[in-house]
Amino acid sequence: MWVYALGFASKEAVNKIGDIEWTQRAEVRCKQAELQRIELADYRLITEPGTGGLAERANLVDRATDTLVQMLADLQADMPSDEKGRALVPLWIADYNIYINDRRAYSAQLRNQSNAPFAESTYEGLPLAERIATFAGDNRMPSCSPPIDLSV
């Protein structure tokens, strides 16, 4: 078995799609969204909810999430030309939409004056962001990985 695994098995990532031009366009679009989120960065530490602090953070989370929503809409409007890409990209976008819903739930939590950490959905025991990032990484689209702006 090891001879096959080391000598004959495909070394290509299982998520890699064939439309390289699409992945390049996707990286450019994702980078634009990333830069938009950087402009929104607020590095203040909110240790006490106080009056309005959590609501301000919720608004920033929503605005940052809006950049992801628009990014995904743009990517979905320009699907890959290869069969594997047309099969996998919608699944990746569906995972991303669940992640976006998690972000929206987090902003609602902040508006309810709960300063608990961001919690995201999991898939087979792993954070969904890891699954999304793996697809992005396998296709050389690092800017298309989920942002780590809500990490503790």
Backbone as JSON Lines, residues from 0, in Angstrom:
{"i":0,"aa":"M","n":[0.82,-1.18,0.0],"ca":[0.0,0.0,0.0],"c":[0.87,1.26,0.0]}
{"i":1,"aa":"W","n":[1.95,1.24,0.79],"ca":[2.81,2.43,0.85],"c":[3.48,2.71,-0.49]}
{"i":2,"aa":"V","n":[3.81,1.66,-1.22],"ca":[4.43,1.85,-2.53],"c":[3.47,2.62,-3.43]}
{"i":3,"aa":"Y","n":[2.2,2.23,-3.41],"ca":[1.2,2.93,-4.21],"c":[1.05,4.38,-3.73]}
{"i":4,"aa":"A","n":[0.92,4.56,-2.43],"ca":[0.7,5.9,-1.87],"c":[1.85,6.84,-2.18]}
{"i":5,"aa":"L","n":[3.06,6.34,-2.07],"ca":[4.22,7.2,-2.27],"c":[4.65,7.31,-3.73]}
{"i":6,"aa":"G","n":[4.36,6.29,-4.53],"ca":[4.87,6.28,-5.89],"c":[3.85,6.53,-6.98]}
{"i":7,"aa":"F","n":[2.62,6.08,-6.77],"ca":[1.66,6.12,-7.87],"c":[0.44,6.98,-7.61]}
{"i":8,"aa":"A","n":[0.09,7.2,-6.37],"ca":[-1.12,7.97,-6.06],"c":[-0.97,9.41,-6.52]}
{"i":9,"aa":"S","n":[-2.07,9.98,-6.92],"ca":[-2.07,11.37,-7.38],"c":[-1.65,12.3,-6.25]}
{"i":10,"aa":"K","n":[-0.81,13.26,-6.58],"ca":[-0.35,14.24,-5.59],"c":[-1.19,15.51,-5.65]}
{"i":11,"aa":"E","n":[-2.15,15.55,-6.56],"ca":[-2.99,16.73,-6.72],"c":[-4.03,16.79,-5.61]}
{"i":12,"aa":"A","n":[-4.27,17.99,-5.11],"ca":[-5.27,18.18,-4.06],"c":[-6.65,17.79,-4.58]}
{"i":13,"aa":"V","n":[-7.43,17.17,-3.74],"ca":[-8.75,16.69,-4.13],"c":[-9.68,17.85,-4.51]}
{"i":14,"aa":"N","n":[-9.47,19.03,-3.94],"ca":[-10.32,20.18,-4.2],"c":[-9.88,21.02,-5.39]}
{"i":15,"aa":"K","n":[-8.76,20.7,-5.98],"ca":[-8.21,21.54,-7.05],"c":[-9.08,21.46,-8.29]}
{"i":16,"aa":"I","n":[-9.5,22.64,-8.77],"ca":[-10.3,22.68,-9.98],"c":[-9.4,23.01,-11.17]}
{"i":17,"aa":"G","n":[-9.92,22.79,-12.38],"ca":[-9.11,22.95,-13.57],"c":[-9.09,24.35,-14.17]}
{"i":18,"aa":"D","n":[-10.06,25.18,-13.85],"ca":[-10.14,26.51,-14.45],"c":[-9.25,27.49,-13.67]}
{"i":19,"aa":"I","n":[-7.98,27.51,-14.02],"ca":[-6.99,28.34,-13.32],"c":[-7.32,29.83,-13.49]}
{"i":20,"aa":"E","n":[-7.85,30.2,-14.66],"ca":[-8.21,31.61,-14.87],"c":[-9.29,32.04,-13.88]}
{"i":21,"aa":"W","n":[-10.24,31.13,-13.59],"ca":[-11.28,31.46,-12.62],"c":[-10.67,31.64,-11.23]}
{"i":22,"aa":"T","n":[-9.77,30.75,-10.84],"ca":[-9.17,30.86,-9.51],"c":[-8.36,32.16,-9.39]}
{"i":23,"aa":"Q","n":[-7.73,32.57,-10.48],"ca":[-6.99,33.83,-10.47],"c":[-7.94,35.03,-10.33]}
{"i":24,"aa":"R","n":[-9.05,35.0,-11.06],"ca":[-10.05,36.08,-10.92],"c":[-10.64,36.08,-9.52]}
{"i":25,"aa":"A","n":[-10.89,34.89,-9.0],"ca":[-11.46,34.78,-7.65],"c":[-10.5,35.37,-6.62]}
{"i":26,"aa":"E","n":[-9.22,35.08,-6.74],"ca":[-8.23,35.63,-5.8],"c":[-8.23,37.14,-5.85]}
{"i":27,"aa":"V","n":[-8.3,37.72,-7.05],"ca":[-8.33,39.19,-7.18],"c":[-9.57,39.74,-6.48]}
{"i":28,"aa":"R","n":[-10.73,39.12,-6.71],"ca":[-11.98,39.61,-6.1],"c":[-11.94,39.44,-4.59]}
{"i":29,"aa":"C","n":[-11.43,38.32,-4.11],"ca":[-11.35,38.09,-2.67],"c":[-10.39,39.07,-2.01]}
{"i":30,"aa":"K","n":[-9.31,39.4,-2.7],"ca":[-8.34,40.37,-2.17],"c":[-8.99,41.74,-2.01]}
{"i":31,"aa":"Q","n":[-9.85,42.13,-2.95],"ca":[-10.58,43.39,-2.83],"c":[-11.44,43.39,-1.56]}
{"i":32,"aa":"A","n":[-12.14,42.3,-1.32],"ca":[-12.98,42.19,-0.12],"c":[-12.13,42.24,1.15]}
{"i":33,"aa":"E","n":[-10.98,41.58,1.09],"ca":[-10.07,41.59,2.23],"c":[-9.61,43.01,2.54]}
{"i":34,"aa":"L","n":[-9.27,43.77,1.52],"ca":[-8.84,45.16,1.73],"c":[-9.98,46.02,2.29]}
{"i":35,"aa":"Q","n":[-11.2,45.75,1.86],"ca":[-12.36,46.47,2.41],"c":[-12.5,46.17,3.91]}
{"i":36,"aa":"R","n":[-12.29,44.93,4.28],"ca":[-12.39,44.58,5.71],"c":[-11.26,45.21,6.51]}
{"i":37,"aa":"I","n":[-10.08,45.31,5.94],"ca":[-8.96,45.95,6.64],"c":[-9.29,47.4,6.95]}
{"i":38,"aa":"E","n":[-9.96,48.07,6.01],"ca":[-10.37,49.46,6.23],"c":[-11.34,49.59,7.39]}
{"i":39,"aa":"L","n":[-12.08,48.54,7.69],"ca":[-13.06,48.56,8.78],"c":[-12.45,48.21,10.14]}
{"i":40,"aa":"A","n":[-11.2,47.79,10.16],"ca":[-10.59,47.28,11.39],"c":[-10.71,48.27,12.55]}
{"i":41,"aa":"D","n":[-11.08,47.72,13.68],"ca":[-11.18,48.49,14.93],"c":[-10.54,47.62,16.0]}
{"i":42,"aa":"Y","n":[-9.41,48.05,16.49],"ca":[-8.62,47.21,17.4],"c":[-8.89,47.47,18.87]}
{"i":43,"aa":"R","n":[-9.92,48.24,19.16],"ca":[-10.26,48.45,20.57],"c":[-10.72,47.14,21.2]}
{"i":44,"aa":"L","n":[-10.3,46.92,22.42],"ca":[-10.7,45.73,23.16],"c":[-11.94,46.09,23.98]}
{"i":45,"aa":"I","n":[-13.0,45.32,23.78],"ca":[-14.23,45.57,24.53],"c":[-14.28,44.57,25.68]}
{"i":46,"aa":"T","n":[-13.94,45.04,26.87],"ca":[-13.98,44.16,28.04],"c":[-15.26,44.38,28.84]}
{"i":47,"aa":"E","n":[-15.8,45.57,28.77],"ca":[-17.06,45.88,29.44],"c":[-18.07,46.28,28.36]}
{"i":48,"aa":"P","n":[-19.25,45.67,28.36],"ca":[-20.22,46.01,27.32],"c":[-20.55,47.5,27.26]}
{"i":49,"aa":"G","n":[-20.71,48.14,28.4],"ca":[-20.95,49.58,28.41],"c":[-22.12,49.99,27.54]}
{"i":50,"aa":"T","n":[-22.19,51.25,27.29],"ca":[-23.29,51.77,26.48],"c":[-22.85,51.87,25.03]}
{"i":51,"aa":"G","n":[-23.31,50.95,24.24],"ca":[-23.09,51.01,22.81],"c":[-21.87,50.31,22.25]}
{"i":52,"aa":"G","n":[-20.94,49.89,23.09],"ca":[-19.72,49.26,22.59],"c":[-19.97,47.98,21.8]}
{"i":53,"aa":"L","n":[-20.83,47.14,22.33],"ca":[-21.12,45.89,21.64],"c":[-21.95,46.13,20.38]}
{"i":54,"aa":"A","n":[-22.83,47.12,20.43],"ca":[-23.62,47.44,19.23],"c":[-22.7,47.98,18.14]}
{"i":55,"aa":"E","n":[-21.71,48.77,18.51],"ca":[-20.73,49.26,17.52],"c":[-19.99,48.09,16.89]}
{"i":56,"aa":"R","n":[-19.57,47.16,17.74],"ca":[-18.86,45.98,17.23],"c":[-19.78,45.17,16.32]}
{"i":57,"aa":"A","n":[-21.05,45.03,16.7],"ca":[-22.0,44.3,15.86],"c":[-22.13,44.95,14.49]}
{"i":58,"aa":"N","n":[-22.17,46.27,14.46],"ca":[-22.26,46.98,13.19],"c":[-21.03,46.74,12.33]}
{"i":59,"aa":"L","n":[-19.85,46.73,12.95],"ca":[-18.61,46.45,12.21],"c":[-18.6,45.02,11.68]}
{"i":60,"aa":"V","n":[-19.06,44.09,12.49],"ca":[-19.13,42.68,12.06],"c":[-20.06,42.58,10.85]}
{"i":61,"aa":"D","n":[-21.2,43.25,10.92],"ca":[-22.13,43.2,9.79],"c":[-21.54,43.82,8.54]}
{"i":62,"aa":"R","n":[-20.86,44.94,8.69],"ca":[-20.26,45.59,7.52],"c":[-19.15,44.7,6.91]}
{"i":63,"aa":"A","n":[-18.36,44.07,7.77],"ca":[-17.32,43.16,7.28],"c":[-17.96,41.94,6.6]}
{"i":64,"aa":"T","n":[-19.03,41.45,7.18],"ca":[-19.74,40.3,6.6],"c":[-20.35,40.68,5.26]}
{"i":65,"aa":"D","n":[-20.82,41.91,5.14],"ca":[-21.36,42.37,3.85],"c":[-20.32,42.27,2.74]}
{"i":66,"aa":"T","n":[-19.04,42.48,3.07],"ca":[-18.0,42.35,2.03],"c":[-17.9,40.91,1.54]}
{"i":67,"aa":"L","n":[-18.12,39.95,2.45],"ca":[-18.11,38.54,2.07],"c":[-19.32,38.18,1.22]}
{"i":68,"aa":"V","n":[-20.47,38.72,1.6],"ca":[-21.7,38.45,0.85],"c":[-21.55,38.93,-0.59]}
{"i":69,"aa":"Q","n":[-21.05,40.14,-0.77],"ca":[-20.88,40.68,-2.12],"c":[-19.8,39.91,-2.89]}
{"i":70,"aa":"M","n":[-18.74,39.54,-2.19],"ca":[-17.68,38.75,-2.82],"c":[-18.24,37.44,-3.36]}
{"i":71,"aa":"L","n":[-19.02,36.74,-2.55],"ca":[-19.59,35.47,-2.98],"c":[-20.57,35.65,-4.12]}
{"i":72,"aa":"A","n":[-21.36,36.72,-4.09],"ca":[-22.29,36.99,-5.19],"c":[-21.52,37.18,-6.49]}
{"i":73,"aa":"D","n":[-20.43,37.91,-6.42],"ca":[-19.6,38.14,-7.61],"c":[-18.99,36.83,-8.11]}
{"i":74,"aa":"L","n":[-18.5,36.0,-7.2],"ca":[-17.9,34.73,-7.6],"c":[-18.95,33.79,-8.18]}
{"i":75,"aa":"Q","n":[-20.13,33.8,-7.62],"ca":[-21.2,32.93,-8.1],"c":[-21.68,33.35,-9.49]}
{"i":76,"aa":"A","n":[-21.58,34.64,-9.78],"ca":[-22.0,35.13,-11.1],"c":[-21.0,34.76,-12.19]}
{"i":77,"aa":"D","n":[-19.83,34.32,-11.81],"ca":[-18.75,33.99,-12.76],"c":[-18.2,32.61,-12.38]}
{"i":78,"aa":"M","n":[-18.94,31.57,-12.74],"ca":[-18.56,30.22,-12.34],"c":[-17.43,29.67,-13.22]}
{"i":79,"aa":"P","n":[-16.67,28.71,-12.69],"ca":[-15.58,28.09,-13.46],"c":[-16.12,27.39,-14.71]}
{"i":80,"aa":"S","n":[-15.24,27.23,-15.68],"ca":[-15.64,26.6,-16.94],"c":[-15.5,25.09,-16.92]}
{"i":81,"aa":"D","n":[-14.73,24.55,-15.98],"ca":[-14.52,23.1,-15.96],"c":[-15.59,22.4,-15.13]}
{"i":82,"aa":"E","n":[-15.8,21.14,-15.44],"ca":[-16.86,20.36,-14.78],"c":[-16.63,20.25,-13.26]}
{"i":83,"aa":"K","n":[-15.41,19.97,-12.87],"ca":[-15.11,19.83,-11.44],"c":[-15.34,21.16,-10.72]}
{"i":84,"aa":"G","n":[-14.94,22.25,-11.34],"ca":[-15.16,23.57,-10.75],"c":[-16.64,23.88,-10.61]}
{"i":85,"aa":"R","n":[-17.42,23.55,-11.64],"ca":[-18.87,23.8,-11.58],"c":[-19.54,22.94,-10.52]}
{"i":86,"aa":"A","n":[-18.91,21.82,-10.18],"ca":[-19.46,20.95,-9.13],"c":[-19.03,21.4,-7.74]}
{"i":87,"aa":"L","n":[-17.75,21.79,-7.59],"ca":[-17.22,22.09,-6.25],"c":[-17.47,23.53,-5.77]}
{"i":88,"aa":"V","n":[-17.4,24.49,-6.67],"ca":[-17.54,25.88,-6.24],"c":[-18.9,26.14,-5.57]}
{"i":89,"aa":"P","n":[-20.01,25.64,-6.11],"ca":[-21.28,25.86,-5.4],"c":[-21.3,25.25,-3.98]}
{"i":90,"aa":"L","n":[-20.61,24.13,-3.8],"ca":[-20.53,23.52,-2.46],"c":[-19.71,24.4,-1.53]}
{"i":91,"aa":"W","n":[-18.63,24.96,-2.05],"ca":[-17.77,25.87,-1.28],"c":[-18.55,27.13,-0.91]}
{"i":92,"aa":"I","n":[-19.29,27.66,-1.87],"ca":[-20.1,28.85,-1.6],"c":[-21.18,28.53,-0.57]}
{"i":93,"aa":"A","n":[-21.78,27.35,-0.65],"ca":[-22.8,26.95,0.34],"c":[-22.19,26.89,1.74]}
{"i":94,"aa":"D","n":[-20.99,26.33,1.85],"ca":[-20.31,26.32,3.15],"c":[-20.06,27.75,3.63]}
{"i":95,"aa":"Y","n":[-19.62,28.6,2.72],"ca":[-19.35,30.0,3.06],"c":[-20.63,30.69,3.54]}
{"i":96,"aa":"N","n":[-21.76,30.36,2.92],"ca":[-23.02,30.97,3.34],"c":[-23.41,30.55,4.76]}
{"i":97,"aa":"I","n":[-23.1,29.32,5.13],"ca":[-23.33,28.9,6.52],"c":[-22.44,29.71,7.45]}
{"i":98,"aa":"Y","n":[-21.19,29.88,7.06],"ca":[-20.25,30.69,7.85],"c":[-20.76,32.13,7.98]}
{"i":99,"aa":"I","n":[-21.3,32.66,6.91],"ca":[-21.88,34.02,6.95],"c":[-23.05,34.07,7.92]}
{"i":100,"aa":"N","n":[-23.89,33.04,7.9],"ca":[-25.01,32.98,8.85],"c":[-24.49,32.95,10.29]}
{"i":101,"aa":"D","n":[-23.39,32.26,10.52],"ca":[-22.78,32.22,11.85],"c":[-22.33,33.63,12.26]}
{"i":102,"aa":"R","n":[-21.76,34.36,11.32],"ca":[-21.32,35.74,11.6],"c":[-22.52,36.63,11.92]}
{"i":103,"aa":"R","n":[-23.61,36.45,11.19],"ca":[-24.84,37.24,11.45],"c":[-25.4,36.9,12.83]}
{"i":104,"aa":"A","n":[-25.36,35.63,13.2],"ca":[-25.83,35.23,14.53],"c":[-24.94,35.86,15.6]}
{"i":105,"aa":"Y","n":[-23.65,35.95,15.33],"ca":[-22.73,36.57,16.29],"c":[-23.03,38.06,16.46]}
{"i":106,"aa":"S","n":[-23.3,38.75,15.37],"ca":[-23.61,40.18,15.5],"c":[-24.93,40.37,16.26]}
{"i":107,"aa":"A","n":[-25.88,39.48,16.05],"ca":[-27.13,39.55,16.82],"c":[-26.86,39.31,18.31]}
{"i":108,"aa":"Q","n":[-25.97,38.38,18.6],"ca":[-25.57,38.1,19.98],"c":[-24.98,39.35,20.62]}
{"i":109,"aa":"L","n":[-24.1,40.04,19.89],"ca":[-23.5,41.27,20.41],"c":[-24.57,42.33,20.68]}
{"i":110,"aa":"R","n":[-25.54,42.44,19.79],"ca":[-26.62,43.42,19.98],"c":[-27.46,43.09,21.21]}
{"i":111,"aa":"N","n":[-27.47,41.81,21.58],"ca":[-28.19,41.39,22.79],"c":[-27.32,41.49,24.04]}
{"i":112,"aa":"Q","n":[-26.21,42.23,23.92],"ca":[-25.3,42.49,25.03],"c":[-24.56,41.26,25.54]}
{"i":113,"aa":"S","n":[-24.37,40.28,24.67],"ca":[-23.58,39.11,25.03],"c":[-22.22,39.23,24.35]}
{"i":114,"aa":"N","n":[-21.16,39.26,25.15],"ca":[-19.81,39.41,24.62],"c":[-19.08,38.06,24.58]}
{"i":115,"aa":"A","n":[-19.84,36.99,24.37],"ca":[-19.25,35.66,24.28],"c":[-18.45,35.54,22.98]}
{"i":116,"aa":"P","n":[-17.47,34.65,22.92],"ca":[-16.67,34.48,21.7],"c":[-17.51,34.02,20.5]}
{"i":117,"aa":"F","n":[-17.0,34.31,19.33],"ca":[-17.62,33.86,18.08],"c":[-17.58,32.34,18.02]}
{"i":118,"aa":"A","n":[-18.7,31.75,17.67],"ca":[-18.79,30.3,17.52],"c":[-19.27,30.0,16.1]}
{"i":119,"aa":"E","n":[-18.53,29.17,15.41],"ca":[-18.91,28.84,14.04],"c":[-19.37,27.4,13.95]}
{"i":120,"aa":"S","n":[-20.09,27.11,12.9],"ca":[-20.55,25.75,12.65],"c":[-19.36,24.84,12.39]}
{"i":121,"aa":"T","n":[-19.6,23.56,12.58],"ca":[-18.56,22.57,12.32],"c":[-19.04,21.6,11.25]}
{"i":122,"aa":"Y","n":[-18.09,20.93,10.65],"ca":[-18.38,19.88,9.67],"c":[-17.47,18.71,10.03]}
{"i":123,"aa":"E","n":[-18.08,17.6,10.37],"ca":[-17.34,16.41,10.79],"c":[-16.32,16.73,11.87]}
{"i":124,"aa":"G","n":[-16.72,17.57,12.81],"ca":[-15.89,17.9,13.97],"c":[-14.89,19.01,13.76]}
{"i":125,"aa":"L","n":[-14.76,19.52,12.55],"ca":[-13.81,20.6,12.28],"c":[-14.55,21.91,12.04]}
{"i":126,"aa":"P","n":[-13.95,23.03,12.43],"ca":[-14.6,24.31,12.14],"c":[-14.83,24.46,10.63]}
{"i":127,"aa":"L","n":[-15.98,24.99,10.28],"ca":[-16.32,25.15,8.87],"c":[-15.31,26.03,8.15]}
{"i":128,"aa":"A","n":[-14.76,27.02,8.85],"ca":[-13.77,27.89,8.24],"c":[-12.56,27.11,7.74]}
{"i":129,"aa":"E","n":[-12.22,26.04,8.42],"ca":[-11.08,25.22,7.99],"c":[-11.38,24.54,6.66]}
{"i":130,"aa":"R","n":[-12.58,24.06,6.5],"ca":[-13.0,23.42,5.25],"c":[-12.98,24.45,4.11]}
{"i":131,"aa":"I","n":[-13.49,25.64,4.37],"ca":[-13.52,26.71,3.37],"c":[-12.09,27.11,3.0]}
{"i":132,"aa":"A","n":[-11.25,27.25,4.01],"ca":[-9.85,27.65,3.78],"c":[-9.07,26.59,3.01]}
{"i":133,"aa":"T","n":[-9.38,25.32,3.24],"ca":[-8.69,24.24,2.53],"c":[-8.98,24.34,1.03]}
{"i":134,"aa":"F","n":[-10.24,24.57,0.69],"ca":[-10.58,24.72,-0.74],"c":[-9.84,25.92,-1.32]}
{"i":135,"aa":"A","n":[-9.84,27.03,-0.61],"ca":[-9.15,28.23,-1.09],"c":[-7.65,27.95,-1.26]}
{"i":136,"aa":"G","n":[-7.07,27.28,-0.3],"ca":[-5.64,26.97,-0.36],"c":[-5.3,26.01,-1.49]}
{"i":137,"aa":"D","n":[-6.12,24.99,-1.68],"ca":[-5.88,24.02,-2.73],"c":[-5.94,24.66,-4.12]}
{"i":138,"aa":"N","n":[-6.65,25.78,-4.21],"ca":[-6.81,26.46,-5.49],"c":[-6.03,27.77,-5.57]}
{"i":139,"aa":"R","n":[-5.07,27.93,-4.66],"ca":[-4.19,29.1,-4.65],"c":[-4.97,30.41,-4.64]}
{"i":140,"aa":"M","n":[-5.95,30.47,-3.74],"ca":[-6.77,31.66,-3.55],"c":[-6.72,32.03,-2.06]}
{"i":141,"aa":"P","n":[-5.56,32.39,-1.53],"ca":[-5.45,32.62,-0.09],"c":[-6.38,33.71,0.43]}
{"i":142,"aa":"S","n":[-6.65,34.71,-0.36],"ca":[-7.53,35.79,0.09],"c":[-8.97,35.35,0.18]}
{"i":143,"aa":"C","n":[-9.29,34.19,-0.39],"ca":[-10.66,33.66,-0.34],"c":[-10.91,32.81,0.91]}
{"i":144,"aa":"S","n":[-9.9,32.67,1.75],"ca":[-10.11,31.98,3.03],"c":[-10.95,32.88,3.92]}
{"i":145,"aa":"P","n":[-11.69,32.28,4.84],"ca":[-12.51,33.09,5.74],"c":[-11.62,34.02,6.58]}
{"i":146,"aa":"P","n":[-12.1,35.22,6.82],"ca":[-11.3,36.15,7.63],"c":[-11.2,35.64,9.07]}
{"i":147,"aa":"I","n":[-10.14,36.04,9.73],"ca":[-9.95,35.66,11.13],"c":[-10.25,36.86,12.04]}
{"i":148,"aa":"D","n":[-11.07,37.77,11.55],"ca":[-11.37,38.99,12.29],"c":[-12.2,38.76,13.55]}
{"i":149,"aa":"L","n":[-12.82,37.62,13.7],"ca":[-13.63,37.36,14.89],"c":[-12.97,36.36,15.83]}
{"i":150,"aa":"S","n":[-11.75,35.96,15.5],"ca":[-11.03,35.0,16.34],"c":[-10.64,35.66,17.65]}
{"i":151,"aa":"V","n":[-10.56,34.81,18.66],"ca":[-10.17,35.31,19.98],"c":[-8.66,35.31,20.08]}
